[in-house]
Amino acid sequence: MGSRGLTLFAVPWKNEDGSINNLRIRRLKDKLGVRAVPSAEVEFDGAKAYVIGDPNRGFYYMMEALNLSRICNMVASIGIMRRSYSEAKAYAERRDAFGKRLCEFPMVQKTLTELKQKLEAETAAIFELIQLYEKITNGEATKEEEALNRLLIAILKKESAEQAIAFAHEAIEMHGGNGYIEDFVTPRLLRDAQVLTVWEGTANILGLEVIRLVNKFSVHEIFIADLKERLDGMDAPELVKWREDLKVRLEEFASDDRVTQELKAKSLAKEMAELYEQVVYVGM
Ligand SMILES: Cc1cc2nc3c(=O)[nH]c(=O)nc-3n(C[C@H](O)[C@H](O)[C@H](O)COP(=O)(O)OP(=O)(O)OC[C@H]3O[C@@H](n4cnc5c(N)ncnc54)[C@H](O)[C@@H]3O)c2cc1C
């Protein structure tokens, strides 16, 4: 049966006469984070609903919407990354420990530098993707660009969400014990970041998406060609070498059996995201 026949509906909250439609909020969920956005279990019992578009293409419409909501997830992720970095830096600049400002310690400087570099690269890559996505929504993209767009959405959603959690963790660490205390924003950053890897597709589901795109559209070849074009004319021998190594591993991956592909998908997705980010960042 699959997804054919699934229909998308719009269900208004209120009827035209102002009365509430036949729907019931069974309960609001008690969540770890994102408490500012209520999540509920909703019952539709004889509720008035409007079919959206072709009744057979509801799943397709949701998949299209998912591309956008994954991009929104990325932007939320870099938001948490930036706030975490800013909080960590500000704290390091005002807290004294063992007779020095935290920001004078080499280990603290290294942490802040790495966070800043990753934040800038992640932001650059995501906004580069948004330009490509815009080209697609304007109907100006080639088939190859459409496949590349799907791949970048999968790998950058996964990477940025994981980084949001890693950054929130580092912000807590930089604050020491204070970072764990609700007087500071840091516990909320970690709680809010934690959902970003779950909703809009978990890492495993995004890994499966990478496999699908490689097997169906040979997207790894498009990805590697895109990187080559970006690297041509750039003075970045380490990135060129990384691209060549990754090309070999992606070609192997494309001919691996299914189980091996599933075992490799997430680590390759991470590496693809990291390389893409660096190439975009250095090329800016
Ligand atoms: C706060 C919140 C709000 C949400 N809001 C919405 C919303 O507005 N609309 C909406 O549609 N959804 C919403 N979701 C649902 C969310 O998208 C799903 O929870 C999420 O996609 C994971 O699906 P699941 O819960 O069914 O987990 P499951 O599919 O049961 O997955 C559980 C675990 O198994 C893994 N797994 C599943 N299948 C495979 C596989 N084939 N191979 C390997 N591993 C696998 C997953 O990666 C995950 O780690 C929301 C979730 C949360 C937490």
The ligand as an SDF file (V2000), in Angstrom:
LIG
                    3D

 53 58  0  0  0  0  0  0  0  0999 V2000
    8.4180   17.8440   20.8250 C   0  0  0  0  0  0  0  0  0  0  0  0
    8.0590   17.1110   19.5740 C   0  0  0  0  0  0  0  0  0  0  0  0
    7.2120   17.7080   18.6680 C   0  0  0  0  0  0  0  0  0  0  0  0
    6.8910   17.0510   17.4750 C   0  0  0  0  0  0  0  0  0  0  0  0
    6.0920   17.6730   16.5800 N   0  0  0  0  0  0  0  0  0  0  0  0
    5.7140   17.0380   15.4570 C   0  0  0  0  0  0  0  0  0  0  0  0
    4.8360   17.6410   14.5260 C   0  0  0  0  0  0  0  0  0  0  0  0
    4.4220   18.7830   14.7020 O   0  0  0  0  0  0  0  0  0  0  0  0
    4.4660   16.9400   13.4410 N   0  0  0  0  0  0  0  0  0  0  0  0
    4.9250   15.6730   13.2130 C   0  0  0  0  0  0  0  0  0  0  0  0
    4.5460   15.0610   12.2200 O   0  0  0  0  0  0  0  0  0  0  0  0
    5.7670   15.0850   14.0780 N   0  0  0  0  0  0  0  0  0  0  0  0
    6.1580   15.7210   15.1880 C   0  0  0  0  0  0  0  0  0  0  0  0
    7.0320   15.1100   16.0550 N   0  0  0  0  0  0  0  0  0  0  0  0
    7.4000   13.7200   15.7970 C   0  0  0  0  0  0  0  0  0  0  0  0
    8.8600   13.5410   15.4040 C   0  0  0  0  0  0  0  0  0  0  0  0
    9.0640   13.9590   14.0930 O   0  0  0  0  0  0  0  0  0  0  0  0
    9.1750   12.0560   15.6140 C   0  0  0  0  0  0  0  0  0  0  0  0
    9.1150   11.7960   16.9980 O   0  0  0  0  0  0  0  0  0  0  0  0
   10.5450   11.6990   15.0830 C   0  0  0  0  0  0  0  0  0  0  0  0
   10.6000   11.8280   13.6790 O   0  0  0  0  0  0  0  0  0  0  0  0
   10.9410   10.2500   15.4460 C   0  0  0  0  0  0  0  0  0  0  0  0
    9.9320    9.3620   15.0830 O   0  0  0  0  0  0  0  0  0  0  0  0
    9.3000    8.3830   16.1650 P   0  0  0  0  0  0  0  0  0  0  0  0
    9.0330    9.1460   17.4110 O   0  0  0  0  0  0  0  0  0  0  0  0
    8.1720    7.6810   15.5210 O   0  0  0  0  0  0  0  0  0  0  0  0
   10.4680    7.3770   16.5260 O   0  0  0  0  0  0  0  0  0  0  0  0
   10.7110    5.9200   15.9380 P   0  0  0  0  0  0  0  0  0  0  0  0
   10.4660    5.9050   14.4500 O   0  0  0  0  0  0  0  0  0  0  0  0
   10.0160    4.9310   16.7940 O   0  0  0  0  0  0  0  0  0  0  0  0
   12.2720    5.8060   16.1500 O   0  0  0  0  0  0  0  0  0  0  0  0
   12.8830    5.4120   17.3590 C   0  0  0  0  0  0  0  0  0  0  0  0
   14.3490    5.1850   17.1060 C   0  0  0  0  0  0  0  0  0  0  0  0
   14.5260    4.1580   16.1480 O   0  0  0  0  0  0  0  0  0  0  0  0
   15.2910    4.6200   15.0610 C   0  0  0  0  0  0  0  0  0  0  0  0
   14.7970    4.0260   13.8220 N   0  0  0  0  0  0  0  0  0  0  0  0
   13.5360    4.0050   13.3430 C   0  0  0  0  0  0  0  0  0  0  0  0
   13.5070    3.3780   12.1340 N   0  0  0  0  0  0  0  0  0  0  0  0
   14.7670    3.0230   11.8640 C   0  0  0  0  0  0  0  0  0  0  0  0
   15.4010    2.3320   10.7770 C   0  0  0  0  0  0  0  0  0  0  0  0
   14.7010    1.9240    9.7050 N   0  0  0  0  0  0  0  0  0  0  0  0
   16.7260    2.1180   10.8320 N   0  0  0  0  0  0  0  0  0  0  0  0
   17.4490    2.5430   11.8890 C   0  0  0  0  0  0  0  0  0  0  0  0
   16.9200    3.1620   12.9490 N   0  0  0  0  0  0  0  0  0  0  0  0
   15.6100    3.4160   12.9350 C   0  0  0  0  0  0  0  0  0  0  0  0
   15.1200    6.1380   15.0430 C   0  0  0  0  0  0  0  0  0  0  0  0
   16.2260    6.7590   14.4190 O   0  0  0  0  0  0  0  0  0  0  0  0
   15.0480    6.4380   16.5290 C   0  0  0  0  0  0  0  0  0  0  0  0
   16.3620    6.5390   17.0320 O   0  0  0  0  0  0  0  0  0  0  0  0
    7.3950   15.7590   17.2300 C   0  0  0  0  0  0  0  0  0  0  0  0
    8.2600   15.1640   18.1650 C   0  0  0  0  0  0  0  0  0  0  0  0
    8.5930   15.8370   19.3080 C   0  0  0  0  0  0  0  0  0  0  0  0
    9.5410   15.1860   20.2810 C   0  0  0  0  0  0  0  0  0  0  0  0
  1  2  1  0
  2  3  1  0
  2 52  2  0
  3  4  2  0
  4  5  1  0
  4 50  1  0
  5  6  2  0
  6  7  1  0
  6 13  1  0
  7  8  2  0
  7  9  1  0
  9 10  1  0
 10 11  2  0
 10 12  1  0
 12 13  2  0
 13 14  1  0
 14 15  1  0
 14 50  1  0
 15 16  1  0
 16 17  1  0
 16 18  1  0
 18 19  1  0
 18 20  1  0
 20 21  1  0
 20 22  1  0
 22 23  1  0
 23 24  1  0
 24 25  2  0
 24 26  1  0
 24 27  1  0
 27 28  1  0
 28 29  2  0
 28 30  1  0
 28 31  1  0
 31 32  1  0
 32 33  1  0
 33 34  1  0
 33 48  1  0
 34 35  1  0
 35 36  1  0
 35 46  1  0
 36 37  1  0
 36 45  1  0
 37 38  2  0
 38 39  1  0
 39 40  1  0
 39 45  2  0
 40 41  1  0
 40 42  2  0
 42 43  1  0
 43 44  2  0
 44 45  1  0
 46 47  1  0
 46 48  1  0
 48 49  1  0
 50 51  2  0
 51 52  1  0
 52 53  1  0
M  END
$$$$
